[in-house]
Amino acid sequence: MAEGSKAWGGRFASGTDRRVERFTESISFDQRLFRQDIRGSVAHAQMLAQVGILTNDECRQIVLGLSEIRAQIESGEFPFQLEREDVHMNIEAALVDRLGDVGRKLHTARSRNDQVATDLKLWTRDALDRIDERLADLQRAFVKAGERHRGVIIPGYTHLQRAQPVLAAHDFLAHVEKLGRDRSRLADCRKRLNVLPLGAAALAGTSLPIDREAVARELEFEAVAANSLDVSSDRDFALESVFVLAMIAEHLAGWAEQWILWSTQEFGFLSLPDAICTGSSIMPQKKNPDVLELIRGRVARVIGSLTTLLVLVKGLPLAYNRDLQEDKEPLFDAFDTVEACLELAAVVVDGASLRGDRIADRLEEGFLDATTLMEHLIERGVPQRTAHAVIGRLVGLCDRKGISRLADLTDAEFAEADPALGPGTRERLGVANAVKAFRSYGSTAPAEVDRQLDRWKESLGL
């Protein structure tokens, strides 16, 4: 950059080609790091004063100048300049414009390499915390939906074929569990991220008597990076963060697909709020679940960001390489995309309702009680494989007779299939009886679901 080559890089005899300035600039997207950059610079200046490299008055001037620059940026009045390349140089140059040589002292004992890594970690840490809050909000929405639909039984599916009956709350809690694992991954990622890069300088550290631990305390990092050569090339935290975001997006896409199906006329299980649906430009009857479809679709963007980052760092040698400038846009986009999806997902869950009457109309179809009846035989001493075959033959008999429920078979037909299917058999038939029969931990047994709802309500502060 022309400004940079003259103001910061005495090695160069001429300014930078304007085409190179346009090609290498990052201010168009990294200016969103301004708060983190200023926070890191304030902590750095305070440390320099503590160790005697800056005077207290110089530190005061720098901190005040940075505060004024922050206010100017927040008000939209700061003149970001392309020739100053990035947010870090724009802020530092503005400080020098204000303070002259005092401003030039700020960059003592640091490089843009460790400065960028610190800013990006601070930004990512804040973003991880926001995502965690959004995940908790969505968990609360699912738990509330479970409360609203207590006692509602729905078909559970495998291979998109009716399998066994489950409580609707049990289904909602399955999503809560997935989101809980996402939050756990976020916490693990945050812990590994929370190591201070600043003080590594360009790659080898510095000969000046800095206090990195003091900076770490001020910026709320839990540790200080132990190897200066590793610092400026490390983007593990960015890759890991976006991997976690990709997992969240995958979970959201799976849920969105399920609810898109449930909202169709063919299923008729779910009523979606008008506020999150759109109509058709030609078909007046249409109510399209556009928000759910876009949530399902935007997983592609997040996976794309992850792929970009994985390829970006492939084969890079140690220390900083300019390739790493390309890490920010996919990182920012992944966070922006997932945060927006989570916000709308909570709105959908809060506003949706199950159509209990429509579900009940066909609930007894599909032999959802077949497995429970098989387990009734097992309890009477019949081997599992034998019991499986017996109930399978009874389902086949229903098919041949053109009936859709095991309960429509006669007592004689049950007894003929296996003598163990005698008195008490009909107490296991029907969806409601099948649900009542469950008893294992984590199952859809009503008492288990109630216990899990209560556990999550306490955990989420509901």
C-alpha positions, 0 to 999 in steps of 0.5 A: 500500500502506498500509505503503508510503504511510506509510513510503516515500511521504509524498505520500499522506495515507491508506493504500492500499485493501486491494483495491488491495493485493491487486490490485497485490501481486507478493510471491506470485511475485517472492519467488523473487528474494530472493537476487538482490535481496540480492546487488544490495543488498550490492553497492550498499551497498558502492559507497555506502561506497566513494564516501563516502555511507555510512560503513564501519560503516553498510555493515557493519551493512547487509551483516550485516542483509541476510545475516541476512534471507537466512538467515531467508528460506532457513529459511522463517521470514521473514514476507513481508507482502502490504502491503509489496507485493513482495520488494524492499520486504519486504526493505528494510522488514525491514532498516529494522525492524532498523537504523532510519535506517541501513537507510533509507540503503540505497535512496540513489541507486537506484529500484525501477525499476533495482533490479527490472531488476537483480534480474531480470537476475541471476535470468535470468542464473542461469537461463540458466546452469542451462538451458545445463547441462541442454542439455549433459546432454541432449546427452551423453545423446544421444551416449551413446545413439549410442555404445550403438547404433553400427552400428544402421541405421534408416530415415530419413523425409521426409513420414513416408515411408521415404526413405534408410537412416541410422545410428541414431547419425546420427539422435541426433547430429541432436538434439545439433546442434539442442541445440548451436544452442540453447546458442549462442543462450543464450550470445548472449542472456546476453551481451546481458543482461549489462549492469548497469541499477543506477544508472540510478535512476528514469529520469534517473540521479542527482546523487550521485557513485556508481560504477556500474563498481564495482557491475558488477564486483562483480555480474559484469556485463560492461558498464554500461547507457549510457542511464538512460532505456532501463534501466527500460523494457528487457525485451528480455532477458526476451523474448529469453530466452523466445524461446530457451526456445521454440526449445528447447521446439520442438526437444524437442517434435519429438524427443518426437513422433518417439519417441512414434511409434517406441514404437508397435506400428506402428513398434516401433523403441523400447523406453521405460523403465517408469519414464517411462511410465504405464498405463491405468485400464481397459486392463491392457496399455497402456504410455503414453509420458506423459512424452514426450507432456507434453514435446510438450504443454508447448511450448504453455505456453512459446509462451504465455509468449513471446506474453504478453511480446510483447503486454505490452511492445507500445506501452509508452512509455519508462521504467517502467510498472506493466505490467512487473510482469506480466513475471515470471510468464511468464518464471519459468514458461517457465524452470521448464517448459523446465528440467523438460522437459530434466531428464526428456528426459535420463532418457528418452534414457538409459533408452531402447533401440532394438529392433534385431531389430524394425527389421531385420525390415522394414529392407529394405522401402521401397526405401531404397537407391533413391537410392544406386542412382540415384547409381550411375548418375550415377557412370556418366555418366547425367544425374541427371534421367534416372537418377531416372526410370530408378530410379523405373520400377524401383520401379514395376516392383517395385510391379506385381510385388508385391515390396518390394526392388529386389534382388528384380529380375533382372539382365535387368530392370536391364539393360533399364531402363538398360545402365549397370545392369550388373556392380556394380549389386548391390553398391549394393543393400540397406540396408547397402550403401547406408549404406556408399556415403555419403561426403560430410561430415556424411553418415550414412557410418559413418566420418563418424558416428564422427568426429562422435561423437568430436568431440562426446564431446571437446566435451562432456567424455565 
